[in-house]
């Protein structure tokens, strides 16, 4: 039902300098696969085949990754290393990849709006690749959200409980439960002070958005830090209709931070060895 997943990937990744001076943070590897590969895997498993990327200057490596590398493939053809390209080849066969640029760094809302022409007039997923998610016991997070969308046909954000002193790093939601783990949103606040936060339910980098969000973003004024916040646009959408927040099943690693990146690397090393 949902064919397109949008990947906002224009940020500078300053917490990983100097590595991200020339390497997009989305290309930082967890074991042998970059973060963006895990994100595309998740979208593909959720039934999406159109992968749309909003990038910026210095992000050419993302386009190159989802393209044929003739010299490399010629060099390893017929060797015992050729199988190492099987995963990325399969993705390239199953999906289409389109790219556009966010011309100015004006927040996540603006980045999503920059992908309007790639998405078209249909509901779409959004994955922030530096939020790496895994569900060892079943469907991945985006697949879980697609099932909810099929029932309610509205925008959905993934949320998780965080410590009260961490809420200032997230968009925070409030509302009422309509099902187990499913909340009808009546308030959203971007990076509130802990004393102002209505709950400790924090939005993480998984969304399903209906196409009317683009017009709402277009009419949304800059908010926190002078940026166009998707949280502000979603609050307007919730006030005019319905937005759901879903407490997903699984685990999330904040790979936008060095500590989260190391935690994810250690986890996936143990996880992959345990599957062999």
VODRENKOL-135801 format. One record per residue: x, y, z of N, C-alpha, C in turn. Coordinates in steps of 0.02 Angstrom, whole numbers, padded with zeros to 5 digits, always signed. Example, Ala and Ser with C-alpha at 12.3 -4.5 7.8 and 13.67 -1.06 7.14 Angstrom:
2
+00660-00284+00390+00615-00225+00390+00660-00165+00390;+00642-00112+00354+00684-00053+00357+00645+00002+00394;
end
This chain:
276
+00041-00060+00000+00000+00000+00000+00043+00063+00000;+00092+00066+00043+00139+00122+00044+00200+00102+00005;+00214+00138-00048+00267+00118-00094+00333+00155-00082;+00329+00216-00054+00387+00260-00050+00410+00270+00021;+00475+00268+00031+00505+00287+00095+00555+00343+00083;+00549+00395+00123+00591+00454+00117+00646+00451+00170;+00707+00465+00149+00764+00464+00195+00795+00534+00197;+00778+00575+00247+00813+00639+00255+00885+00626+00276;+00932+00649+00235+01002+00633+00247+01047+00692+00228;+01026+00751+00247+01064+00811+00228+01106+00840+00285;+01099+00812+00346+01133+00841+00404+01208+00833+00400;+01242+00873+00441+01315+00874+00440+01347+00819+00482;+01311+00790+00529+01341+00739+00571+01398+00764+00613;+01390+00823+00643+01446+00855+00677+01471+00816+00738;+01429+00773+00767+01452+00735+00825+01503+00682+00807;+01513+00671+00742+01562+00622+00719+01620+00654+00682;+01629+00718+00689+01688+00749+00660+01751+00722+00695;+01807+00715+00658+01816+00737+00589+01795+00686+00536;+01772+00626+00556+01755+00575+00506+01704+00600+00456;+01654+00638+00481+01599+00660+00437+01617+00724+00398;+01678+00745+00402+01700+00800+00359+01696+00781+00286;+01708+00717+00271+01704+00694+00202+01660+00632+00193;+01636+00603+00249+01595+00543+00246+01526+00558+00275;+01472+00548+00237+01405+00558+00266+01395+00513+00327;+01364+00540+00379+01353+00499+00439+01312+00438+00423;+01268+00443+00373+01226+00386+00353+01267+00329+00324;+01331+00344+00305+01374+00292+00278+01420+00262+00330;+01415+00284+00393+01454+00253+00446+01432+00181+00454;+01479+00134+00457+01460+00063+00457+01447+00035+00527;+01393-00004+00532+01383-00049+00588+01402-00118+00563;+01459-00143+00585+01492-00202+00557+01509-00187+00484;+01480-00224+00436+01500-00215+00366+01449-00177+00324;+01394-00154+00355+01343-00118+00317+01335-00047+00345;+01329+00003+00301+01318+00071+00326+01247+00079+00354;+01239+00129+00395+01174+00142+00426+01118+00147+00375;+01132+00179+00318+01079+00189+00268+01056+00122+00240;+01100+00073+00237+01081+00007+00212+01030-00025+00259;+01041-00019+00324+00993-00047+00372+00925-00013+00364;+00925+00053+00352+00862+00089+00344+00825+00066+00282;+00860+00057+00226+00828+00035+00164+00803-00037+00172;+00842-00079+00206+00819-00147+00220+00752-00145+00257;+00747-00102+00306+00685-00098+00346+00626-00076+00303;+00637-00026+00261+00584-00003+00217+00563-00057+00168;+00611-00092+00141+00596-00145+00092+00556-00201+00125;+00575-00220+00185+00539-00273+00220+00467-00251+00236;+00456-00185+00240+00389-00159+00253+00348-00152+00189;+00375-00174+00133+00338-00174+00070+00350-00114+00026;+00398-00072+00043+00412-00012+00003+00468-00027-00046;+00462+00002-00105+00512-00011-00157+00540+00053-00188;+00509+00110-00175+00535+00175-00200+00572+00209-00143;+00637+00212-00147+00678+00242-00095+00700+00312-00117;+00677+00362-00081+00689+00432-00099+00733+00464-00046;+00785+00498-00068+00835+00526-00023+00839+00602-00030;+00838+00636+00027+00851+00708+00028+00921+00717+00056;+00967+00738+00014+01037+00743+00033+01060+00816+00032;+01124+00825+00040+01154+00892+00037+01223+00888+00005;+01257+00943+00004+01324+00944-00025+01370+00896+00014;+01412+00862-00023+01458+00815+00009+01428+00747+00024;+01370+00732-00003+01336+00669+00012+01334+00623-00049;+01378+00633-00095+01377+00593-00157+01388+00518-00143;+01420+00502-00087+01433+00432-00071+01369+00392-00065;+01314+00425-00046+01250+00390-00040+01226+00366-00108;+01231+00409-00158+01212+00390-00226+01257+00335-00252;+01322+00341-00240+01370+00292-00265+01357+00223-00233;+01335+00223-00170+01325+00159-00136+01271+00118-00169;+01218+00152-00192+01163+00116-00224+01171+00116-00300;+01231+00108-00322+01247+00106-00393+01299+00050-00404;+01308+00032-00467+01357-00020-00484+01428+00009-00479;+01473-00028-00450+01544-00010-00448+01581-00058-00494;+01587-00037-00556+01613-00083-00607+01683-00109-00591;+01728-00064-00571+01796-00085-00558+01800-00134-00500;+01765-00118-00445+01766-00163-00387+01736-00230-00405;+01678-00229-00439+01645-00293-00453+01686-00335-00502;+01722-00302-00547+01766-00339-00592+01823-00371-00554;+01851-00335-00505+01908-00361-00467+01890-00421-00424;+01829-00422-00396+01812-00477-00350+01769-00530-00384;+01753-00521-00448+01712-00570-00483+01745-00639-00482;+01707-00689-00461+01733-00757-00460+01775-00773-00399;+01785-00725-00353+01824-00738-00293+01778-00755-00235;+01809-00772-00179+01770-00789-00120+01742-00728-00084;+01754-00669-00111+01727-00607-00082+01665-00582-00120;+01650-00612-00176+01594-00586-00217+01528-00590-00180;+01520-00640-00137+01456-00647-00101+01442-00588-00056;+01494-00550-00037+01486-00495+00009+01445-00438-00021;+01435-00439-00086+01394-00388-00119+01322-00413-00131;+01306-00473-00109+01240-00501-00124+01184-00457-00097;+01191-00434-00034+01137-00395-00003+01123-00331-00042;+01175-00293-00058+01165-00229-00092+01141-00240-00163;+01164-00293-00196+01140-00308-00263+01065-00324-00262;+01044-00361-00211+00973-00379-00206+00930-00316-00196;+00953-00270-00154+00917-00207-00145+00912-00168-00210;+00967-00165-00246+00969-00127-00309+00922-00158-00360;+00914-00224-00358+00869-00257-00405+00796-00246-00386;+00781-00240-00322+00712-00237-00298+00685-00166-00293;+00729-00117-00289+00707-00049-00273+00730+00001-00326;+00696+00058-00327+00719+00116-00364+00744+00168-00315;+00794+00207-00335+00825+00256-00291+00826+00324-00325;+00796+00373-00292+00795+00441-00318+00823+00488-00266;+00852+00544-00290+00887+00589-00245+00870+00662-00262;+00865+00701-00210+00860+00774-00218+00899+00805-00161;+00908+00871-00163+00948+00905-00111+00906+00954-00071;+00921+00956-00007+00896+01010+00036+00946+01067+00030;+00925+01122+00001+00972+01176-00016+00997+01213+00046;+00955+01218+00097+00974+01253+00159+00955+01209+00218;+00997+01207+00269+00984+01166+00328+00933+01203+00372;+00869+01187+00362+00817+01223+00398+00771+01176+00437;+00798+01119+00458+00760+01075+00500+00730+01015+00464;+00706+00967+00504+00678+00906+00476+00615+00919+00435;+00573+00965+00458+00513+00981+00420+00530+01004+00350;+00580+01047+00344+00601+01072+00279+00632+01016+00237;+00670+00972+00269+00700+00916+00233+00646+00871+00203;+00594+00857+00242+00539+00816+00217+00503+00852+00160;+00493+00917+00168+00460+00956+00115+00502+00955+00051;+00567+00953+00058+00611+00951-00001+00601+00888-00042;+00574+00836-00010+00562+00773-00046+00494+00768-00078;+00457+00822-00079+00387+00821-00103+00382+00793-00174;+00424+00815-00219+00419+00792-00288+00439+00719-00296;+00480+00694-00251+00499+00623-00254+00443+00578-00228;+00403+00605-00182+00351+00565-00150+00286+00564-00190;+00266+00623-00215+00203+00627-00250+00144+00632-00202;+00085+00619-00227+00023+00628-00189+00001+00562-00158;+00042+00537-00112+00026+00474-00080+00057+00473-00011;+00031+00430+00032+00062+00421+00098+00131+00390+00089;+00175+00405+00136+00244+00382+00129+00275+00372+00197;+00325+00329+00199+00364+00319+00260+00422+00368+00264;+00446+00379+00323+00507+00419+00334+00550+00381+00384;+00613+00371+00365+00661+00338+00409+00722+00382+00417;+00741+00397+00479+00803+00430+00494+00855+00376+00508;+00904+00371+00463+00948+00313+00465+00991+00309+00528;+01003+00365+00561+01044+00361+00621+01004+00339+00682;+00939+00329+00675+00900+00292+00724+00895+00220+00699;+00938+00178+00723+00940+00108+00701+00895+00067+00745;+00847+00033+00715+00797-00006+00753+00800-00079+00734;+00787-00121+00782+00783-00193+00770+00730-00223+00816;+00693-00271+00790+00646-00310+00831+00664-00383+00822;+00697-00410+00872+00720-00479+00868+00663-00530+00868;+00605-00509+00891+00550-00556+00902+00496-00554+00848;+00505-00513+00796+00452-00510+00746+00465-00456+00694;+00412-00423+00673+00415-00374+00619+00455-00313+00640;+00489-00282+00590+00526-00221+00605+00477-00163+00618;+00504-00107+00641+00462-00052+00664+00419-00025+00607;+00448-00014+00549+00409+00014+00493+00354-00034+00472;+00366-00098+00473+00314-00147+00456+00257-00144+00506;+00274-00136+00570+00222-00128+00621+00179-00067+00607;+00211-00012+00587+00176+00051+00575+00132+00047+00512;+00155+00011+00462+00115+00003+00401+00049-00031+00417;+00050-00081+00460-00012-00115+00479-00060-00067+00513;-00033-00023+00554-00076+00026+00588-00105+00075+00537;-00063+00096+00489-00087+00141+00437-00144+00109+00397;-00138+00046+00382-00189+00011+00343-00257+00013+00378;-00255+00017+00444-00317+00019+00482-00344+00090+00490;-00300+00139+00503-00323+00206+00522-00314+00259+00467;-00269+00247+00419-00258+00293+00362-00244+00364+00384;-00198+00372+00431-00178+00439+00454-00103+00439+00467;-00075+00497+00482-00004+00501+00498+00010+00466+00565;+00069+00435+00569+00088+00397+00628+00161+00413+00644;+00175+00422+00708+00244+00431+00730+00262+00375+00779;+00324+00352+00776+00347+00302+00824+00373+00337+00887;+00354+00312+00945+00376+00342+01007+00403+00289+01055;+00444+00312+01101+00470+00269+01154+00476+00310+01218;+00475+00276+01274+00484+00310+01338+00558+00324+01349;+00573+00385+01370+00641+00405+01386+00641+00433+01457;+00700+00441+01485+00705+00470+01551+00683+00543+01549;+00656+00567+01603+00628+00635+01605+00681+00688+01588;+00743+00676+01608+00795+00726+01594+00821+00722+01522;+00794+00675+01482+00815+00669+01412+00764+00699+01364;+00706+00720+01388+00653+00742+01342+00672+00803+01302;+00719+00843+01327+00739+00904+01292+00776+00890+01227;+00791+00826+01214+00824+00807+01151+00776+00781+01099;+00711+00780+01115+00662+00748+01071+00600+00791+01061;+00560+00772+01011+00491+00793+01009+00452+00748+01056;+00406+00776+01095+00369+00738+01145+00295+00742+01130;+00260+00687+01139+00188+00684+01124+00147+00674+01187;+00085+00694+01183+00036+00681+01235-00030+00663+01201;-00072+00626+01235-00136+00606+01206-00169+00552+01248;-00215+00516+01217-00250+00462+01252-00243+00397+01214;-00238+00343+01251-00231+00277+01221-00297+00255+01191;-00294+00233+01129-00354+00205+01096-00347+00130+01086;-00286+00105+01089-00271+00034+01089-00208+00025+01131;-00191-00038+01145-00127-00050+01178-00071-00021+01135;-00030+00021+01165+00029+00050+01132+00012+00099+01077;-00051+00120+01070-00071+00166+01017-00107+00226+01047;-00082+00285+01032-00106+00346+01064-00132+00395+01011;-00191+00423+01024-00216+00477+00982-00185+00542+01009;-00147+00576+00967-00108+00633+00989-00153+00695+00996;-00145+00730+01052-00178+00796+01058-00129+00852+01072;-00065+00833+01083-00014+00885+01093+00054+00857+01074;+00096+00901+01047+00165+00885+01030+00208+00946+01045;+00265+00934+01075+00311+00989+01091+00381+00968+01069;+00415+01013+01034+00482+00999+01011+00533+01020+01064;+00573+00971+01086+00628+00982+01133+00608+01026+01192;+00558+01003+01231+00536+01044+01288+00586+01039+01346;+00585+01090+01389+00619+01083+01452+00585+01027+01492;+00624+00989+01530+00593+00934+01568+00534+00955+01611;+00536+01016+01637+00480+01040+01679+00418+01054+01638;+00425+01064+01572+00368+01080+01529+00342+01020+01490;+00377+00964+01493+00358+00906+01453+00295+00873+01481;+00244+00863+01440+00182+00832+01465+00189+00758+01480;+00235+00725+01445+00248+00654+01455+00322+00641+01443;+00342+00578+01446+00410+00559+01427+00409+00516+01364;+00356+00523+01323+00350+00486+01261+00383+00525+01205;+00441+00502+01183+00482+00538+01135+00475+00509+01065;+00472+00553+01016+00469+00532+00946+00538+00511+00923;+00542+00453+00891+00606+00431+00860+00597+00431+00784;+00650+00415+00749+00653+00427+00678+00615+00379+00633;+00551+00368+00647+00507+00328+00605+00440+00363+00601;+00417+00377+00540+00354+00410+00528+00319+00378+00469;+00253+00380+00470+00214+00373+00409+00173+00437+00404;+00177+00470+00347+00145+00535+00338+00098+00534+00279;+00040+00565+00287-00006+00573+00232+00013+00635+00191;-00004+00637+00127+00024+00689+00083+00002+00760+00099;-00053+00769+00137-00072+00837+00156-00021+00870+00202;+00026+00831+00228+00077+00859+00271+00118+00912+00235;+00125+00906+00168+00167+00953+00131+00138+01023+00133;+00073+01029+00124+00041+01095+00127+00046+01124+00198;+00040+01080+00248+00045+01103+00317+00116+01129+00331;+00167+01092+00308+00236+01114+00318+00247+01181+00283;+00219+01188+00224+00227+01250+00185+00202+01310+00224;+00152+01299+00266+00122+01354+00305+00142+01353+00378;+00195+01316+00393+00220+01313+00462+00279+01361+00470;+00275+01404+00520+00329+01451+00534+00387+01417+00568;+00447+01443+00560+00504+01416+00597+00490+01414+00672;+00512+01360+00705+00500+01352+00776+00564+01348+00814;+00573+01294+00853+00632+01286+00895+00695+01292+00853;+00743+01332+00877+00807+01343+00844+00801+01376+00775;+00743+01407+00762+00733+01440+00698+00724+01393+00640;+00710+01330+00655+00701+01279+00603+00628+01262+00593;+00612+01235+00534+00544+01212+00520+00538+01141+00548;+00501+01134+00601+00498+01071+00638+00439+01029+00613;+00453+00966+00598+00399+00920+00579+00351+00911+00637;+00375+00917+00699+00332+00912+00757+00277+00965+00755;+00294+01027+00738+00245+01081+00734+00193+01067+00681;+00216+01041+00623+00169+01025+00568+00123+00968+00588;+00150+00918+00622+00109+00862+00643+00057+00882+00696;+00075+00930+00738+00027+00954+00787-00032+00986+00752;-00019+01026+00701-00074+01056+00662-00116+01002+00629;-00083+00951+00604-00120+00896+00572-00163+00859+00624;-00137+00851+00684-00176+00818+00737-00236+00860+00757;-00227+00926+00759-00282+00970+00778-00336+00973+00724;-00316+00964+00662-00364+00967+00606-00394+00899+00589;-00363+00846+00612-00386+00779+00594-00364+00728+00646;-00315+00685+00628-00293+00634+00674-00220+00616+00660;-00181+00612+00712-00113+00586+00710-00106+00536+00767;-00076+00479+00753-00066+00427+00803+00007+00421+00822;+00019+00405+00885+00087+00390+00909+00087+00316+00930;+00138+00280+00908+00141+00208+00918+00203+00190+00959;+00191+00158+01016+00246+00132+01057+00268+00065+01026;+00319+00069+00985+00338+00012+00943+00369-00044+00984;+00368-00102+00954+00401-00161+00983+00470-00167+00952;+00520-00172+00994+00588-00177+00970+00635-00132+01009;+00693-00123+00981+00746-00085+01013+00774-00033+00965;+00789+00025+00992+00816+00080+00951+00884+00101+00978;+00930+00112+00931+00997+00136+00948+01005+00206+00918;+01027+00254+00958+01039+00321+00935+01109+00325+00906;+01114+00307+00841+01179+00305+00809+01201+00374+00785;+01163+00426+00803+01187+00494+00793+01233+00516+00847;+01240+00475+00900+01287+00489+00954+01341+00435+00954;+01400+00453+00978+01455+00405+00978+01439+00347+01024;+01410+00360+01083+01396+00306+01129+01343+00259+01100;+01291+00286+01068+01241+00244+01037+01268+00203+00979;+01314+00233+00942+01345+00199+00886+01386+00139+00910;+01424+00150+00963+01464+00095+00992+01419+00041+01020;+01365+00061+01053+01318+00013+01081+01287-00030+01025;+01268+00002+00970+01239-00034+00913+01290-00082+00883;+01351-00060+00876+01403-00103+00847+01413-00165+00889;+01418-00156+00954+01427-00214+00999+01366-00261+00997;+01306-00231+00996+01246-00272+00994+01243-00313+00930;+01253-00281+00873+01247-00316+00809+01303-00367+00800;+01361-00355+00829+01414-00405+00826+01392-00469+00862;+01364-00461+00922+01340-00519+00959+01280-00551+00924;+01236-00509+00899+01174-00533+00866+01191-00574+00803;+01235-00547+00761+01252-00583+00699+01290-00647+00714;+01335-00646+00764+01371-00707+00781+01324-00759+00810;+01272-00736+00845+01224-00782+00874+01180-00815+00822;+01174-00784+00763+01132-00813+00710+01170-00862+00667;+01237-00863+00674+01277-00907+00631+01277-00978+00658;
end
